[in-house]
Amino acid sequence: MTAMLTEQQFDRIFSNHSPTRDSLIPILQDVQDTMEYLSPEALEAVARYLNLSENDVYGVATFYAQFRFHPPGRHRLKVCLGTACHVRGSGLILEGVSRRLGVVPGETTEDGSFTLERVACFGSCALAPVVVLDDKVYGRMTTRKTQKIIEDTE
């Protein structure tokens, strides 16, 4: 993960997009793909390139749930809250994980180990409830099983 993009990285991203407001979301996506989040400095650079105010850029970025404004943890733990997962207890799993890690969804643990996220649906309803740790999908989860994968990861 990069704390700040270099001028060359920004130039590479900007060269793929015209300097118009229509490019704002694709540029933000490219910056986040590179940095893993949107830093204040990155938002400022995007605003400069597109000749927009930083408030305009921040307003658009905060409107969409896909954008993050803090570096993610070393591990990303996602709990599905889609209908199938919800009716099979994913809300309880999320509550238990939140208590265990001491963070609410969207936050990262103080030590930077885990970022907790809630997801609307993974499309793995037959495995409900589903938890994803980094890129590994865990199906038919319980609070206890989820606590175990956290312990095994720490």
N, C-alpha and C positions, 0 to 999 in steps of 0.2 A: 504494500500500500504506500502511496506517495503522499507526503504531507502537503506538497504543493506541486502543481504541474510546472514544468520548465516552459520557457518562452517557445522553444521548438515544439513541445507537445501541444501547446495552445495553437501555434501556427498550423500544425498538422490537422488539428480538429477544425479550425476555422476555414482552412483551405477547402474543406469538403462541403462548406455551406455558404450560401450567399449572405451578405450582411443585412438581411431584412428580418422583420419581426416574425415572419413565417418560419424562420430557422431556429427560433428560440428553443422550442422543446427538443428538437433533434440535437441541438448543440448541448443542451443540459444533459441529455441522455448520454451523449458521447463523453462529456466531461466526467459524469458519474461512472460510466463504464471504465474509465481510465483511473480515476481517483478512488472509487468506491463510495464517494459521497460528494456533496457540493460544499466547498469551503467558502467563507465570505470573500476570500481573494479570488476564487474562481467565479463567483457571481459578479464581482466587480469587473473582471476581465471580459466576461460575456456581455455585460452591459455596455462596456466601452466599445467592443467590436460591433455590437448591433445598434449603437448610438441610442440606447434606452437608459432610463434611470435605473439605479440599483433597486429601487422600490418596485418598479415594474417587473424586473427579472425575479426578485424575491417573491412578489405576489403570485406570479405564475407558478414558480417552483413549489410554493407552499400549498397551492391549490391541489396538486396531484400527489397522491399517496406514494407514488413510485420513487419520489426523490427523498434522499436522506441528507441531513445537515451536520451529521457527526460521523466520525470514522466508525465503521462497524467493528465488532469484536472479532477475535481470531476465529471464533465459531459462531455461525448463525443458526439459531434454533427457531424453526417455524412451526406453528401449530395451526392446523386447518380448522376453520370455524364454519365451513360449508354445512349445508343442511344435514347430510348423512353423518358427518363427523360430529356435528353439534348434538344430534339426537342420541348419539352413542357416547357422549360424555366429554367431548373435546374442551368444553368450557371449564370443566373441573380440572382437566389436565393443564390448561392455560393458567388457571388460578394457582394450582400447586407449583408449577414451574416458576411463576411470577414470585411467589413467596420464597421458594428455594433460592432463586437467584437474587432476590431483592430488587427487582426491576419490574416495570410495567412494559407491555408491548411497545416497541419502538425505542427502547432504551438499551444501553450497554452496561454490563456490570462494571463496577468501579475498577476492577483489575484488568478490564479489557478482554476478558476471556469469552464472554457470550453476549450476543445481541439477540434479544427476544422479539420475535415478530409474529403477528397473527396474519393468516392468509384466508381470503374468502373461499377459495376452493383449489385443490391441487388436481382435481379430476381423477382421483384414485378412490372413488366412493366405495368400491368393493372391499377396500382395506380399512375402512373407517373404524375408529378415528386415526388420522394420519398425522405424524410428526416428521419433519425433515430436519436433520442435523447436517449442516453443510450441504453436501449433495446426496446424502444417503437417506432414502425413504424408509420409514418404519411404519408398518401397518398394525392395525388392531391393538393400539396402544392403550395403556392405562397410566394413571398418575405414577404408580410404582415403577412401571417399566421405563417411563420417561425419566424419572429420577435416576434410575440405574444407568441409562445412557449418558446422562450428565456426569455422574460420578466416574464412569469409565473414560470420559473425555478429559476430565480435569487433570 
